[in-house]
Amino acid sequence: MLNEDIKLAISFITGNFERGSMNIYPFTNEDIKGYFDNFDFKGKDVLSVLASSDQVFDMFLRGAKSIDTFDINPLTKYYFYLKKAAILALDKKDFINFFNQNIISDNEYEITIDNYNKFNKDIFMEISKYLKGDSYIFWNTLFENFSPVEISKERFLFSFDYHNEWNLKIKTLYYNNYYKLKARIGDLKITFTKCDVKDLPEKLNSKYDIIYLSNTIFYAFAGYRYNLQNAKIVKDFLDSLALKINNQGVILADYLYDWPFVEDLVITKFEKIKTLNFHNDYALIYRK
């Protein structure tokens, strides 16, 4: 599995991947702080899409008892362990500099190895002291064979990254509590399952208090928000997934940027709530 994952990462870096393949989100593009402030994670068993890992860090700070994760992209697991190791190894400024260059596109500046701090190899050497097993082998292989520019180039291994410090400050809890997270993150343990969201009901062997899907169902069910037939399929999917939540459990089912919506979602327990930070951002909630 590790060798296959390294081959997959190299195919992204070298541009030899199928268009439409899922790459890694560097940071959340959701207002997860404003979203999660509506819910109590303390002492809860949680299932979450892994994605950028920012959601998991916020859940952990909010007191989640256990966090299981899934993602269709197996490389998100290695990114989680890289971020976790970086938090253990670095102060806040170096963490931000390592993961976030704040460059909009390659055309805006002439980027060279000399002026590029993102994924700096010297900083990686400090981080790598906290990496173990497969995660160490995975990242060390990439850093031995590719430059920081090649590894972190947008729309290859990673998706487009427009999230600067301001976005992290507004959209996450952990950025503003970085040193609290740093002191505790050694206790953060997750499980990971490579899984398409559509297959979750059959894959899950546990029950949860909170299941967090981000906006994966929008992509998995062909833009169901615009299509009544697909909305009915989503209803069946969520009814099936609801068998995997405990009494009074909740599925954080989707996240909207004030997009158009099928008037009748045919989802009887769907609630639309505003996030607390942005006027046009909404969370869709499915309650058992």
Phi, psi and omega in degrees: 000316180300314180298321177295322180292322176295317177299320178296315179299318180295324178296324175293312184299321183272359178079015181259046181240160180287132176299137185098350175295149184275116174265187188267135171282122179297316178220166176296145171252015179249156173278071185291332177295310179294329178291305187289338179299343179280354189227156179257113180266351188297123178073013185262150171269125191234142167245133183219143164299143185277308175050238184279352185080346181299323179299318181294318179299319179293318178299318179297314178296331180277003171096017178304137181284318178216148181226110170262147183229159174216159173191146177289338180261112182293343183285343178297331178298316180291327179292322175303312183291330174293314179296317178300314179297322180295321178296320177295324189270331196242154168282174188299317182297314181292326176300311180297316182296326182289320186262346190220107182274342181063032175252127186291314180204165179296337182281341184284322178229157171273106184269129175233167178300330183289327184251013185253114182264339182297131183057038178304132186292325178294319178292323177300324179299324176290317180296321187297341177296340181254004175268146182228155170053228185299324182294321176295313181299317182302303185288324179296322177298316181294316182289335176284336188248349183221156178280163175304321179298316182293319183292318190261003182303132183292147180070017173242257175295325181246152175282177180300131184241106176247015188264105178269188183300323181301316180297317179296320181298318183281321194263349181232155174276322189291330179300317182279351178233039189302315185284334171294316177296317181302321182289336187248348193292342175301337180271355182282117177237140175229161163253158180223134175234126173285118189198135167288139183304326181298337183266001185302313183304326180277334186277331191281134177250356182239168173248153187228157174276326180224130171242126184245117185254356188054228177245031184296329183289336178297318180280325183289330184245039167050056174061047186304337182295341181254000193223113185296322180297315179290331176296323176295324177294321177297320177302313179298319179299312182291325175298322178290316180294331180297340175293346181259011175246149180287169175305136184065017176285169184217143172251118172276094202273332184197165183222130188238146170252056178057041180277159176298157189216144171299129186301311180253102183284350185054029177243101194293333184251026179272128176241143178249117181236149177281143167288167191269348185254331187234132189297322187258011180260135184227150171250141175255125189242133176245118182252144179285000000 
